[in-house]
Amino acid sequence: MFKHSVPDELSMLELGRSLCGAINPGSLVYFSGNLGMGKTTLIRGILTGLGCRQNIPSPTYTLVETYETERFPINHLDLYRLESPEELEVLGFRDMLDGWSACLVEWAERGEGFLPPPSVRVNISTSGTGRKVIIEHGAGA
């Protein structure tokens, strides 16, 4: 387990860039934390660290965005608006677990019962005037 204090948005981007080496083809990473905690910002840092040159919006309304990086494709999912875990089937989530791409999932708890265990789990919470980021690696993180 890794704990990190993050004071601002810029630090969240930097932390994301530093984490990109832990993301590989087949990685399944879950991000949790309240609204506005910086999940998407952290993912933007990961994507830019992997060499993504595309605009990186939040997939809150599209539910999923796919990005090409210099190393492999990344599927970025935001399940906040998911009404039931079964909707992941319609999104083609099982196809995203192809071993060639990685999946970064915000609000994974909304897919509980359908999603497999993650390889990495990231929890973001408040800590004083900043944020605390806890990263757990390993099977089922």
The 8 nearest C-alpha neighbors of each residue, nearest first, counted from 0:
[[1, 135, 134, 136, 2, 133, 140, 137],
 [0, 2, 134, 133, 135, 3, 132, 136],
 [3, 1, 133, 132, 134, 0, 4, 131],
 [2, 4, 132, 131, 5, 133, 1, 130],
 [5, 3, 131, 130, 132, 6, 2, 129],
 [4, 6, 130, 129, 10, 7, 131, 3],
 [5, 7, 129, 130, 4, 10, 128, 8],
 [8, 6, 10, 9, 5, 129, 11, 130],
 [9, 7, 11, 10, 12, 40, 37, 6],
 [10, 8, 12, 11, 7, 13, 6, 40],
 [9, 11, 13, 8, 12, 7, 5, 14],
 [10, 12, 8, 14, 41, 9, 13, 15],
 [13, 11, 44, 15, 9, 41, 10, 14],
 [14, 12, 10, 16, 15, 11, 44, 17],
 [13, 15, 11, 17, 16, 12, 10, 18],
 [16, 14, 44, 45, 41, 12, 18, 13],
 [15, 17, 48, 44, 45, 13, 18, 19],
 [16, 18, 14, 15, 19, 13, 20, 48],
 [19, 17, 15, 16, 20, 21, 45, 14],
 [18, 20, 45, 22, 21, 16, 17, 48],
 [21, 19, 18, 22, 17, 23, 49, 16],
 [20, 22, 19, 18, 23, 26, 17, 119],
 [23, 21, 19, 20, 26, 24, 18, 101],
 [22, 24, 26, 25, 101, 21, 20, 100],
 [25, 23, 100, 99, 101, 26, 98, 71],
 [24, 26, 98, 101, 100, 99, 23, 27],
 [27, 25, 101, 23, 24, 22, 118, 102],
 [26, 28, 102, 117, 118, 101, 103, 25],
 [27, 29, 119, 103, 117, 120, 118, 104],
 [30, 28, 120, 104, 107, 121, 105, 103],
 [31, 29, 121, 105, 122, 104, 120, 106],
 [32, 30, 122, 106, 105, 123, 121, 29],
 [33, 31, 123, 122, 124, 36, 34, 30],
 [32, 34, 36, 35, 31, 124, 123, 37],
 [35, 33, 36, 32, 37, 38, 31, 79],
 [34, 36, 37, 33, 38, 32, 39, 40],
 [35, 37, 34, 33, 32, 38, 123, 124],
 [38, 36, 40, 39, 35, 41, 11, 8],
 [37, 39, 41, 40, 36, 42, 30, 105],
 [40, 38, 42, 41, 37, 43, 57, 105],
 [41, 39, 43, 37, 42, 38, 12, 11],
 [40, 42, 15, 44, 11, 38, 12, 39],
 [41, 43, 45, 39, 44, 40, 15, 46],
 [44, 42, 40, 46, 41, 45, 47, 39],
 [43, 45, 15, 12, 16, 41, 47, 42],
 [46, 44, 15, 16, 19, 42, 48, 43],
 [45, 47, 49, 43, 48, 51, 44, 42],
 [48, 46, 51, 50, 44, 49, 45, 43],
 [49, 47, 16, 45, 46, 50, 19, 44],
 [48, 50, 46, 47, 68, 51, 19, 69],
 [49, 51, 47, 68, 69, 48, 52, 46],
 [52, 50, 68, 47, 46, 53, 49, 67],
 [51, 53, 50, 54, 47, 68, 67, 46],
 [54, 52, 51, 55, 66, 67, 47, 68],
 [53, 55, 56, 52, 51, 66, 43, 47],
 [56, 54, 53, 43, 57, 46, 66, 64],
 [57, 55, 58, 54, 39, 64, 43, 59],
 [56, 58, 59, 39, 55, 77, 60, 64],
 [57, 59, 62, 61, 63, 60, 77, 64],
 [60, 58, 62, 77, 57, 61, 79, 80],
 [61, 59, 62, 58, 80, 57, 77, 63],
 [60, 62, 58, 63, 59, 64, 77, 57],
 [63, 61, 58, 77, 59, 60, 76, 78],
 [64, 62, 76, 58, 61, 75, 77, 65],
 [65, 63, 75, 74, 58, 76, 66, 62],
 [66, 64, 74, 73, 75, 63, 72, 67],
 [67, 65, 73, 72, 68, 74, 64, 51],
 [66, 68, 72, 51, 71, 73, 69, 65],
 [69, 67, 51, 50, 70, 71, 49, 72],
 [68, 70, 50, 49, 71, 51, 67, 72],
 [69, 71, 68, 49, 72, 50, 67, 23],
 [72, 70, 68, 100, 69, 67, 24, 73],
 [73, 71, 67, 100, 66, 68, 101, 74],
 [74, 72, 101, 66, 100, 65, 102, 75],
 [73, 75, 65, 102, 64, 101, 103, 76],
 [76, 74, 103, 64, 63, 102, 104, 65],
 [77, 75, 63, 104, 62, 105, 103, 78],
 [76, 78, 105, 62, 59, 58, 79, 104],
 [77, 79, 81, 106, 80, 105, 62, 109],
 [78, 80, 106, 81, 77, 59, 109, 105],
 [81, 79, 78, 82, 59, 60, 62, 77],
 [82, 80, 78, 79, 83, 109, 86, 84],
 [81, 83, 80, 84, 86, 109, 79, 85],
 [84, 82, 85, 81, 86, 110, 109, 87],
 [83, 85, 110, 86, 87, 113, 109, 111],
 [84, 86, 87, 83, 88, 113, 89, 110],
 [87, 85, 89, 88, 84, 83, 90, 81],
 [86, 88, 90, 85, 89, 92, 84, 91],
 [87, 89, 91, 86, 90, 85, 92, 93],
 [88, 90, 86, 91, 87, 85, 92, 93],
 [91, 89, 87, 88, 92, 86, 63, 62],
 [92, 90, 88, 89, 94, 93, 87, 95],
 [91, 93, 95, 94, 87, 90, 88, 96],
 [92, 94, 95, 96, 91, 88, 97, 87],
 [95, 93, 92, 96, 91, 97, 90, 88],
 [94, 96, 92, 93, 97, 91, 100, 74],
 [97, 95, 94, 93, 98, 25, 92, 100],
 [96, 98, 95, 99, 94, 100, 25, 93],
 [97, 99, 25, 24, 96, 100, 101, 26],
 [100, 98, 24, 97, 25, 71, 101, 72],
 [101, 99, 24, 72, 73, 25, 98, 71],
 [100, 102, 26, 73, 25, 24, 27, 74],
 [103, 101, 74, 27, 73, 75, 104, 28],
 [102, 104, 75, 28, 27, 29, 74, 76],
 [105, 103, 76, 29, 107, 77, 30, 75],
 [104, 106, 77, 30, 107, 76, 29, 78],
 [107, 105, 78, 108, 31, 79, 109, 77],
 [108, 106, 109, 110, 105, 104, 29, 78],
 [107, 109, 111, 110, 106, 31, 78, 105],
 [110, 108, 107, 111, 106, 78, 84, 81],
 [111, 109, 84, 108, 107, 113, 114, 112],
 [112, 110, 108, 113, 109, 114, 84, 107],
 [111, 113, 114, 110, 84, 115, 108, 109],
 [112, 114, 111, 110, 84, 115, 85, 87],
 [113, 115, 110, 111, 112, 116, 107, 84],
 [114, 116, 117, 113, 112, 139, 111, 27],
 [117, 115, 139, 114, 118, 138, 140, 27],
 [118, 116, 27, 139, 119, 28, 140, 29],
 [117, 119, 138, 27, 137, 140, 139, 28],
 [120, 118, 136, 28, 140, 117, 135, 137],
 [119, 121, 29, 135, 140, 28, 134, 30],
 [122, 120, 134, 30, 133, 29, 31, 135],
 [121, 123, 31, 133, 132, 32, 30, 134],
 [122, 124, 132, 32, 131, 31, 36, 133],
 [125, 123, 131, 130, 32, 126, 132, 122],
 [126, 124, 130, 131, 129, 127, 123, 128],
 [125, 127, 130, 129, 131, 128, 124, 4],
 [126, 128, 129, 125, 130, 131, 6, 4],
 [127, 129, 126, 6, 130, 125, 7, 5],
 [130, 128, 6, 126, 127, 5, 125, 7],
 [131, 129, 125, 126, 5, 124, 4, 6],
 [130, 132, 4, 124, 126, 123, 3, 125],
 [133, 131, 123, 3, 2, 122, 4, 130],
 [132, 134, 2, 122, 1, 121, 3, 123],
 [135, 133, 121, 1, 0, 120, 2, 132],
 [134, 136, 0, 120, 140, 119, 1, 121],
 [137, 135, 119, 140, 118, 134, 0, 120],
 [138, 136, 140, 118, 139, 119, 135, 117],
 [139, 137, 118, 140, 117, 116, 136, 119],
 [138, 140, 116, 117, 118, 137, 119, 115],
 [139, 137, 136, 119, 138, 135, 120, 118]]
